[in-house]
């Protein structure tokens, strides 16, 4: 099979090596042409052939999307950045809240956001869920705070403080965070407040710089 670029070639080889570990492989590359020799049982070779076709098809789709300014991220690499098995729907929603186009296709995210933004959002979501492990049992509170953190760029502890001030959440007698409003309604209120906090902080810094 032939590829259109060095980047596509490296992606193909990496994907093939990761997904075809159950057979013996011999891959040669020359002038952007890849030759693959597979050794194994009859059933394993047939399975490998099917996977190779899927990998090549996905690689070509990625190349076409890239020409349109759309990047594709696999669940595996996003979970690695997050440090946990990340919800692609949650990450996609966080990217939309940042103003990007995004959709989930099978185990992939397709978006016009760049790699640095996508990985930052994934890391913020992972950090939020890690920080909330012993702070709440409510899935609604976790979604609210993780989305607000990843969409605004604030760490989860700052987000908790603002959410408590707005009476969107509170701690019960056991010290666990519980919701006081529907999390979807609370989300827009919380993100707006975090944006205002950014503006106020900037103004305070500017004002302090003018004092002698």
N, C-alpha and C positions, 0 to 999 in steps of 0.2 A: 504494500500500500504506500501511497505517496502523501506527503504533508506539505502545507503551504508555507510554513515558517519553522524556524528553530524552536520557538516557544511551543508550537503545537507538537513538534516532535518530542520534546522533553516531557510534556504533559502526557502524551500517549504512552511513552515508555514507562513513566512513573505509575500510571493507572494500570497498565497491563501487569507490571511486576507486583503491584499490591493485590490485584484481584485474582491472579492466576498462580498463587503460591502453592496450589495443590498439584501442579504438574511441573515437569522439568522444562525450562525454557531456554532457548538460544535466540537472542535478538541481535540482529546486525542492522546498522544504519549507514547508508551511503547516499550522498547527494539528495538528502531529504526523502529517501525511500527506505521503508522499514520492512525487513523480512523476519518472520517469526517461525521458528521450528518448535513444535510441541511434542513432548514424549510422555506417554502415560498409558493407562488403560483406555480401551475403546470409548467407554462412557465418559471418562475424564477429558479425553481429547475432544469429544463432541461438545461437552459442556464448555470447554475452553474456547472452542470456535464460536459458540454463541455469544460468550462474554466479549470476545474480541470485536465482534460485529457491533455489539452495543456500545463498547468503548469508543470505537471509531465513529459511530453515528453521533454520539454525544460530543466528541471532540470537534466534529465538523459543525455541529449546532453552536457550540461555544464560539467558534471562529466567526460564524455568520452574525451572531449576536454582538460580538466584540466590534464588528464593523459598524454596527448601529449604536455603539456607545453603551452597550449593556454588558455587564460583567456577571459571571456565573460562579457561585460558590457552593461547594459540596458540604453536606452536613458534617462529614468527618473533619474537614479543616476548620469549620466554624466551632464545632465542639472542642477541638483542640485549643483554639484561642480562648474559649470561654472557660476551659478547665472543667467542663461538665457536659452531659448530653443536653444540648440546648434545643429549645422549642423553636423551630424555624418560623412558625406563625408569629410567635412573640417577637423574634428578631425583625421579621418583615414589618410588623406594626410599628416597632421603634424607628425603623428607617423611614416609614411613611410619615411619622410624626416629625421627623427631621426635614421633611419636604421632598424626599426621594420617591421615585416610582419603584415598586417592588412587588414581586409575586413569588409564590412557592410552587415549584413544579417537581413533583415526586420528592426526592431527597435533596433538592437543590433550591437555592435562592437566586433569582435573576433580578438585577437591579442596576440602575444607572449611578448608584453610589460607588465611589472608589474603594479600593481594598483597605486603605487606611481607616476610612470611616466605618466600613462594615466590621472590621476586626475590633475597632474601638468599641462599637456597640456590643459586639459579642462579649468582649471582656467585661464591660460594665454590667451586663446582664448576669454573667457568671459571678462577678464579685457581689452583686446585690443578693443573689440567691444564697451564696455562701455566708454572707453577713446576716441573713435573716433566718438561718437554720434554727437558732434557739430563741428567736424573737417573736415568732408567730407560727401558728398552725393553719392560718387562713390562706387559702390559695388566692383569694381575691386581694388580700393585702399584699401578698408577694407579687402578683401581677401589677398592681398599682404602683408599688415602689420601684420594682425593676424597670418598668416602662418609663416612669418619670425620671429615673436615674439615667438610663441609657439614652433617652430622647433629649435630656437637658445637658448631660455631661457632668452633672453633680454626683458626688459619691452618695451611697445609700443612706449614710448617717445624716448628712445635710438634708436629704429628702424627707427622712423620718421626722426631723425637727420641724420642718415647714408644714408637713402634713398634720402633725399634732397641733401646731399653732392654728391651723385652719379648721381644726376639729373634723378632719376627714377620717382620722383614726385615733384610737386611744389605747391605753394599757388597761387590762382588766385586773381583778384582784390578784391574779397569779403573775402579773407583770408581762403578760403576752399581749401583743398588738392585735386589736380587733377593728373591723371596719365600722364606721358610723354612717357611711353613705354608699350607694352603689358605686363600685370601683370605676366603671366606665364614665359615670357622671363626674366622679371625683377627679379623674385623670386630667381632664382639660383645665379644671380649676387649679390643680396642683402645678401643672406645667406653666400656666400663665403666671402663677405666683413666683415660681423659680426664675422665669424670664425677667420679671420685675425686680427680683432680688439682684440679678446680674446688672441691670441698669443702675439700680441704687448704689451698688458697690462701686461701679465705675464712676458715678457722680461724686461719691464721697472721696475717692482717691484723687479725682481732679480738683475738688475743693481743697483738700489738704495740701496739694501741691502749690496752691496759690497763697498759702499762709506763710508768713515769714516771721 
